[in-house]
Amino acid sequence: MRRLRSYSNILMLIMAILVFVPVLAVGFLLDNFVREREAALIQRSINGLAEDAQASIYEAIDVMSAAVSESNSVCTPNFLNTLRHKMQMGLYVRQVAVESVQGVPYCDAVGGMVEYEVISQELSIPGRPETLAAVLMPGAQVPMFRVTQLIDRNRRIFAFVNFSQIITTGRMPSEIRAASMLRISFTDDTELVLVGDPATFDVHANQGRYLIASTFAGEVPVRIEVTLPFDVARAGYADIYLALTLVACAFSGAILLFVLQMVRKARLPNFDLEHAIITGAIRPYYQPVIDLSTGRISGCEVLARWQKHNGKAISPGAFIEYAEVTGLAIPMTIKLMESVCSDLGELCASHPELKISINLFEGHFRDGAIIEDVQAIFSGSGISYRQLVFEITERFPLENNAQTTSVINGLHALGCRLALDDVGTGHSNLSFVQTLGVDIIKIDGIFVSAVKEGTSAAPVLDGLIDMAQNLGTEIVAEGVETQEQALYLRKKGVNNVQGFLFAQALPVEKYLRMVAALNHVTENSDKNEREAA
């Protein structure tokens, strides 16, 4: 029977996948959890910085507006007292000064006008008449905001603010203390604070190596960006990773034990095939081929069975493909032929009309030694070469080359016949029917199964039968399981059939008894008919 994959290969694949899935899943799920949680913490942290920046600017606006509105004139004692009182009540404003629009200083709240350098353009604040700029005081490492408000056409008032107590004091939030980059800038890209390498934000942000977050300070034209290496964030969860990985490994071990137990219950071979061949555990079973026109057994197909110590016979579908791939199919075939010679030598000598079909594999046609093997085993035995039929399977394609031609011609020269098995399935070798003289076509049971009760035509089956008859080859139909199928085939001129309707593959003792029963009965019937005539 043609199998694309053995059950063992499928189970091994499933086992490999299932064993690693829990461990891989732990890493994947934990990574996603860490990314989401840490990204939320980073976002919350820089949102706090943005709120500080916005609050500092609006505090400056409130201080200046209160002083101007509560005093009849600027730079008066009442005006300066109001400024100082408002500054003491606030968190961010450090100095307030009044000057002319031409830059002539009038007064200030602290006393002693400070020097500073303006390091940005004046930016408007949406919905407000005030403007915003960044200034740098002598010796300072971090800029300050300068909020400007016009008092009238000739005068203006400034407020200088630290936009974040955290930034100026160096007390970074714990969530971003290990950040590889912190950047605070105006929306026109003027950098106010830059800590770390901005390339981590610009280049690696989309590569999964960094967690990134950015935000704006409300309506204030200030932007804050941060990147944190994912490995650093993940390191904080090392204990959780270790614990869950150990749990996953334990679960994987349980899956492995379960799958191994399933394999054992399925009684699949352990693929110690070479030892089985050497010890003779691979035994031939014989599926009878029935001649529908006479009711006799016309021959058999030799099928391999792996005989286990517990008496259970394993079908070839579980190990034939493995044997082909590993090259063990050739020594296995030799052992089978030796067993066939021993089992059926006496029977074939007394029943010269019986045919024995033996499967060959693609490797036999590449190896070429099959000719010498057949001669060494069957020469001088009770089985003549003309009783041997070698079946070419379609599991793997044959190369139509000189080596293949040499093997087929060599078998023909001995008097053996060739059959093309499983026609219509797998890799078609139909070209050999005409070019190399294949003698028998075996129609696969999948096409025979199309015949049901009341079936008057089976197009594919009929086409295969017509093709074989037009080519002048014999036909054997496989997989006959119902009486309707047998009658349909006999009506179509197909007399040699095999299938469960008649018998499954039998050990040699049962096959010998079946031949003795059927062929003896039909021989006596023919003798009686001749005597009566």
Secondary structure, DSSP 8 states (H G I E B T S, - for coil): ---SS-HHHHHHHHHHHHHHHHHHHHHHHHHHHHHHHHHHHHHHHHHHHHHHHHHHHHHHHHHHHHHHHH-SSTTSHHHHHHHHHHHHH-SSEEEEEEEETTS-EEEESSSS----EE-S--EE-TT-S-EEEEEE-TT-SS-EEEEEEESSSSEEEEEEE-S-HHHHHT---GGGTT-SEEEEEETT--EEEEEE-THHHHTSGGGTSEEEEEEE-TTSSEEEEEEEEHHHHHHTTHHHHHHHHHHHHHHHHHHHHHHHHHHHHTT---S-HHHHHHTT-EEEEEEEEEETTT-SEEEEEEEEEEE-TTS-EE-GGGTHHHHHHHTTHHHHHHHHHHHHHHHHHHHHHH-TT-EEEEEE-HHHHHH-THHHHHHHHHTTSSS-GGGEEEEE-SSS----SHHHHHHHHHHHHHT-EEEEEEETSSS--THHHHHS---EEEE-HHHHTT--TT----HHHHHHHHHHHHHT-EEEE----SHHHHHHHHHTT--EE-STTT---B-HHHHHHHHHHHHHHHHHHHHHHHHH-
